[in-house]
């Protein structure tokens, strides 16, 4: 009798409906994850761009500080060996 129930059209329809619902749920989950991945990828690209910009600004500031230090007598290097003698 159980075999007849499992093979009945009603049971098959329920199984098909459950399978279809599961497939739909999985497809929706995959689509959501794809959108999340796209968003994260865009964020990574934006952060990379900002990082390059900040590196460039850091180089400019480093050069500026180096120029200021070389122009100032306070930061001039001295020959310490000749002063020790």
RAPEMO-V595999 format. One record per run of one state. SS is the DSSP state (alpha for helix, beta for strand, coil for the rest). FROM is the first residue (numbers start at 1). TO is the last residue. If there is no record, write none. Layout:
ss	from	to
SS	FROM	TO
SS	FROM	TO
This chain:
ss	from	to
coil	1	1
alpha	2	6
coil	7	8
alpha	9	71
coil	72	72
alpha	73	75
coil	76	79
alpha	80	84
coil	85	85
